Amino acid sequence: MGAYSIKDLENFTQIKAHTLRIWEQRYNLLHPERTDTNIRLYSDRDLKKILNINLLYSNGLKISKIAKLSDEEIFEEASKILNLPIANNIEGAERIINKIMLYDETGIREDLESLYIKHDFETIFSDLLIPVLQKIGELWQVDSITISHEHFFSNIVRSFMLKKTEEYHKTNPNKNKVLLFLGENEYHELGLLYYNYLLNKRGYETVYLGQSVPLSDLKVAIQTIKPCFVFTSLTAKMDEKEFKHFFEELDEVYDLSKIYAGGYQMNFYKELIPKQVNMINHTDDIDLD
């Protein structure tokens, strides 16, 4: 069961804390618990409700109208929107969603391998895997799917991506080394694995450190490996202070102009990114030559 502060919710949903307070105080839409020091605490159910309210509002329903709906009605109206088919450019997304619901690992792997015969991995990643992962998040929002489904599918995608990366990793790299890592307490790995795949395909030798690497350990690795560039991704929740501190510490370890960084938090705190850092919004941003 989640226990989120109003700042956490602002981070997760990109809905301003001021707006959330209005929904609570003026429209009586939210009823957070309070700590002994009167700090608001929100549950997973509150998070889902907030996302659903915002969805209905974004689709033209006024807050005053939403406020008259029961929690069940809000979820029902959101479900009508979120249970629509995935709009994607590759066939098979809905079939994969159904197999995720059934925990059909063999079926999903067979589908991915079949698609790989017809499409390059970049197309599969952008036009199928990302939309499916987004759809899982939306279905969680209306209780149609669980976190276990997301973990199940993410692990299949991780395995599939590593397998395809290995096909290029076996070739003789003709470019300099690139180090990839996730900061401490960061476990959202798929974005970094995708960067690793792209770099290997382009002929770079990569050193993949993976999840939750303390910067003190990263410093040792950099001193030994002497990479030309370092890649990272920031997805897990963090506040402004933590975000700025991450790059301040990273600046002491490595040249920020040779850092490439992507992930949700990079977009959320875009104005706080040091100007030297190379932000990854699209694969075209990965230009090391």
PLY file of the C-alpha trace (Angstrom):
ply
format ascii 1.0
element vertex 289
property float x
property float y
property float z
element edge 288
property int vertex1
property int vertex2
end_header
0.00 0.00 0.00
1.51 3.31 -1.08
1.98 6.25 1.26
2.61 9.31 -0.88
3.12 12.94 0.02
1.45 15.63 -2.07
4.88 16.33 -3.60
5.16 12.66 -4.59
1.79 12.91 -6.35
2.84 16.09 -8.12
5.92 14.21 -9.31
4.03 11.09 -10.41
1.10 12.82 -12.11
2.51 16.25 -13.10
-0.60 17.75 -11.51
0.31 20.74 -9.37
-0.06 20.41 -5.60
-2.18 23.58 -5.68
-4.65 21.85 -8.00
-4.79 18.76 -5.79
-5.57 20.94 -2.75
-8.42 22.62 -4.68
-9.83 19.22 -5.62
-9.72 18.28 -1.95
-10.89 21.49 -0.30
-13.31 22.98 -2.83
-14.71 19.85 -4.46
-14.27 17.26 -1.69
-12.82 14.80 -4.21
-9.90 13.62 -2.07
-9.72 12.49 1.56
-6.06 11.90 2.43
-4.92 10.58 5.76
-2.98 12.96 8.00
0.15 12.36 10.03
0.53 13.55 13.61
2.12 16.70 12.19
-0.82 17.22 9.77
1.05 16.12 6.64
-1.21 14.71 3.93
-0.59 11.05 3.01
-2.18 9.47 -0.05
-2.72 5.78 -0.82
-2.42 3.85 -4.08
-6.19 4.15 -4.36
-5.90 7.94 -4.05
-3.23 7.97 -6.76
-5.47 6.00 -9.12
-8.42 8.29 -8.40
-6.33 11.40 -9.09
-5.15 9.97 -12.40
-8.71 9.09 -13.34
-10.05 12.53 -12.39
-7.37 14.14 -14.52
-8.18 11.77 -17.39
-11.88 12.71 -17.31
-11.02 16.40 -17.02
-8.61 16.14 -19.97
-11.42 14.55 -21.97
-13.72 17.51 -21.46
-15.62 16.76 -18.23
-15.72 19.70 -15.83
-14.38 19.24 -12.30
-17.75 20.35 -10.91
-19.38 17.46 -12.81
-16.70 14.97 -11.74
-17.22 15.99 -8.12
-20.80 14.73 -8.32
-19.69 11.24 -9.33
-19.03 8.48 -6.82
-15.59 6.82 -6.71
-17.08 3.83 -8.55
-18.54 6.06 -11.27
-15.22 7.86 -11.74
-13.48 4.52 -12.22
-16.21 3.32 -14.60
-15.99 6.45 -16.79
-12.19 6.24 -16.85
-12.39 2.55 -17.80
-14.48 3.40 -20.87
-11.61 5.57 -22.10
-8.65 3.45 -21.02
-9.97 0.10 -22.20
-9.99 1.26 -25.82
-7.60 -0.65 -28.12
-3.97 0.47 -28.35
-3.28 2.75 -31.29
-0.02 1.34 -32.63
1.78 0.79 -35.91
2.59 -2.89 -35.30
0.07 -5.69 -35.19
-0.19 -7.78 -32.06
-0.33 -5.28 -29.19
-3.78 -6.32 -27.99
-2.84 -9.99 -28.30
0.22 -9.41 -26.13
-1.88 -7.55 -23.53
-4.20 -10.57 -23.33
-1.23 -12.89 -22.89
0.18 -10.65 -20.15
-3.15 -10.97 -18.33
-2.77 -14.77 -18.50
0.97 -14.72 -17.59
1.61 -16.55 -20.88
5.39 -16.15 -21.11
5.89 -18.66 -23.93
3.22 -17.00 -26.05
4.68 -13.52 -25.54
8.20 -14.65 -26.39
6.95 -16.36 -29.56
5.11 -13.20 -30.60
8.19 -11.03 -30.06
10.42 -13.37 -32.06
7.89 -13.43 -34.90
7.77 -9.64 -34.96
11.59 -9.49 -34.98
11.57 -11.33 -38.32
9.45 -8.53 -39.85
10.70 -5.42 -38.02
13.91 -4.01 -36.61
14.16 -3.86 -32.83
13.95 -0.05 -32.74
10.49 -0.22 -34.36
9.36 -2.99 -32.01
10.54 -1.00 -28.99
8.96 2.32 -29.97
5.76 1.11 -31.66
4.93 -1.95 -29.57
6.79 -2.37 -26.29
6.48 1.23 -25.10
2.74 1.47 -25.98
2.09 -1.88 -24.26
3.93 -0.76 -21.10
1.97 2.50 -21.13
-1.25 0.55 -21.56
-0.37 -1.63 -18.57
-0.03 1.56 -16.51
-3.42 2.78 -17.70
-5.09 -0.55 -16.94
-3.55 -0.51 -13.44
-5.18 2.90 -13.04
-8.64 1.31 -13.34
-7.86 -1.96 -11.52
-7.87 -4.04 -14.71
-4.29 -5.21 -14.21
-1.82 -5.52 -11.34
1.76 -4.49 -10.67
2.72 -8.16 -10.94
1.68 -8.11 -14.61
3.95 -5.13 -15.24
6.89 -6.86 -13.53
6.18 -10.07 -15.43
6.19 -8.34 -18.82
9.15 -6.07 -17.99
11.28 -9.11 -17.19
10.36 -10.72 -20.53
11.25 -7.49 -22.35
14.52 -7.28 -20.43
15.47 -10.83 -21.43
14.47 -10.23 -25.07
16.49 -7.02 -25.21
19.60 -8.63 -23.75
19.34 -11.44 -26.29
19.19 -9.01 -29.20
22.02 -6.91 -27.75
24.20 -10.01 -27.53
23.89 -10.48 -31.29
25.82 -7.24 -31.77
27.99 -7.61 -28.67
29.64 -10.69 -30.20
30.95 -8.65 -33.13
34.28 -6.86 -32.87
33.59 -3.35 -31.58
35.49 -0.69 -33.44
34.73 2.29 -31.26
35.56 3.45 -27.77
34.08 2.22 -24.49
30.82 3.57 -23.09
29.78 2.95 -19.47
26.10 2.63 -18.52
24.72 2.75 -14.97
21.68 3.62 -12.87
22.06 5.70 -9.73
21.48 4.43 -6.22
17.88 3.27 -5.60
17.10 3.41 -9.33
15.76 0.09 -10.62
13.87 1.07 -13.80
16.23 -0.56 -16.23
14.51 -0.87 -19.61
15.51 2.56 -20.89
19.16 1.97 -20.04
19.06 -1.49 -21.62
17.71 0.09 -24.79
20.60 2.59 -24.86
22.95 -0.37 -24.40
21.36 -2.15 -27.36
21.67 0.92 -29.61
25.30 1.52 -28.65
26.25 -2.10 -29.31
24.48 -2.00 -32.66
26.48 1.10 -33.57
29.72 -0.67 -32.79
30.59 0.74 -29.37
32.04 -1.44 -26.64
29.81 -1.04 -23.61
30.32 -1.75 -19.93
26.89 -2.22 -18.37
26.80 -1.75 -14.58
23.00 -1.83 -14.26
20.83 -0.93 -11.30
21.47 1.09 -8.13
25.18 1.89 -8.43
26.57 4.15 -5.66
28.50 7.06 -7.15
31.54 6.12 -5.06
31.58 2.75 -6.87
30.96 4.45 -10.20
34.06 6.57 -9.62
36.19 3.45 -9.17
34.73 1.92 -12.35
35.39 5.08 -14.35
38.99 5.25 -13.16
39.54 1.66 -14.30
37.51 1.61 -17.52
38.24 5.18 -18.70
35.07 5.43 -20.82
34.58 8.03 -23.54
30.97 8.58 -22.44
28.69 7.62 -19.56
24.95 6.90 -19.94
22.29 6.90 -17.24
18.52 7.16 -16.82
16.44 8.77 -14.06
12.93 7.40 -13.64
12.32 6.71 -9.92
10.68 9.47 -7.90
12.96 12.14 -6.49
12.51 15.71 -5.34
14.28 18.79 -6.71
16.99 18.64 -4.07
17.77 14.98 -4.83
17.82 15.67 -8.58
20.27 18.55 -8.27
22.40 16.63 -5.76
22.68 13.69 -8.17
24.28 15.83 -10.86
26.41 17.76 -8.38
27.91 14.47 -7.18
28.20 13.16 -10.72
30.11 16.31 -11.70
32.76 15.35 -9.13
33.12 11.92 -10.71
33.01 12.58 -14.44
32.89 15.33 -17.09
29.21 16.31 -17.39
29.62 17.17 -21.08
30.22 13.46 -21.69
27.12 12.37 -19.76
24.01 11.23 -21.65
20.87 10.97 -19.52
17.24 10.11 -20.21
14.17 9.04 -18.25
11.00 10.51 -16.80
12.69 12.70 -14.21
14.81 14.40 -16.87
11.61 15.72 -18.44
10.00 16.55 -15.11
13.00 18.60 -13.90
14.10 19.82 -17.32
14.90 23.32 -16.06
17.29 21.91 -13.43
19.46 19.87 -15.82
23.05 21.19 -15.96
23.62 22.74 -19.39
26.61 20.47 -20.08
24.56 17.25 -19.79
23.29 15.65 -23.00
19.58 14.97 -22.53
18.08 12.00 -24.37
14.55 12.63 -25.65
14.91 10.52 -28.78
17.39 8.02 -30.14
18.60 10.74 -32.54
20.00 12.52 -29.46
22.53 9.71 -29.06
25.26 11.10 -31.31
28.72 10.29 -29.99
30.69 10.89 -33.18
0 1
1 2
2 3
3 4
4 5
5 6
6 7
7 8
8 9
9 10
10 11
11 12
12 13
13 14
14 15
15 16
16 17
17 18
18 19
19 20
20 21
21 22
22 23
23 24
24 25
25 26
26 27
27 28
28 29
29 30
30 31
31 32
32 33
33 34
34 35
35 36
36 37
37 38
38 39
39 40
40 41
41 42
42 43
43 44
44 45
45 46
46 47
47 48
48 49
49 50
50 51
51 52
52 53
53 54
54 55
55 56
56 57
57 58
58 59
59 60
60 61
61 62
62 63
63 64
64 65
65 66
66 67
67 68
68 69
69 70
70 71
71 72
72 73
73 74
74 75
75 76
76 77
77 78
78 79
79 80
80 81
81 82
82 83
83 84
84 85
85 86
86 87
87 88
88 89
89 90
90 91
91 92
92 93
93 94
94 95
95 96
96 97
97 98
98 99
99 100
100 101
101 102
102 103
103 104
104 105
105 106
106 107
107 108
108 109
109 110
110 111
111 112
112 113
113 114
114 115
115 116
116 117
117 118
118 119
119 120
120 121
121 122
122 123
123 124
124 125
125 126
126 127
127 128
128 129
129 130
130 131
131 132
132 133
133 134
134 135
135 136
136 137
137 138
138 139
139 140
140 141
141 142
142 143
143 144
144 145
145 146
146 147
147 148
148 149
149 150
150 151
151 152
152 153
153 154
154 155
155 156
156 157
157 158
158 159
159 160
160 161
161 162
162 163
163 164
164 165
165 166
166 167
167 168
168 169
169 170
170 171
171 172
172 173
173 174
174 175
175 176
176 177
177 178
178 179
179 180
180 181
181 182
182 183
183 184
184 185
185 186
186 187
187 188
188 189
189 190
190 191
191 192
192 193
193 194
194 195
195 196
196 197
197 198
198 199
199 200
200 201
201 202
202 203
203 204
204 205
205 206
206 207
207 208
208 209
209 210
210 211
211 212
212 213
213 214
214 215
215 216
216 217
217 218
218 219
219 220
220 221
221 222
222 223
223 224
224 225
225 226
226 227
227 228
228 229
229 230
230 231
231 232
232 233
233 234
234 235
235 236
236 237
237 238
238 239
239 240
240 241
241 242
242 243
243 244
244 245
245 246
246 247
247 248
248 249
249 250
250 251
251 252
252 253
253 254
254 255
255 256
256 257
257 258
258 259
259 260
260 261
261 262
262 263
263 264
264 265
265 266
266 267
267 268
268 269
269 270
270 271
271 272
272 273
273 274
274 275
275 276
276 277
277 278
278 279
279 280
280 281
281 282
282 283
283 284
284 285
285 286
286 287
287 288
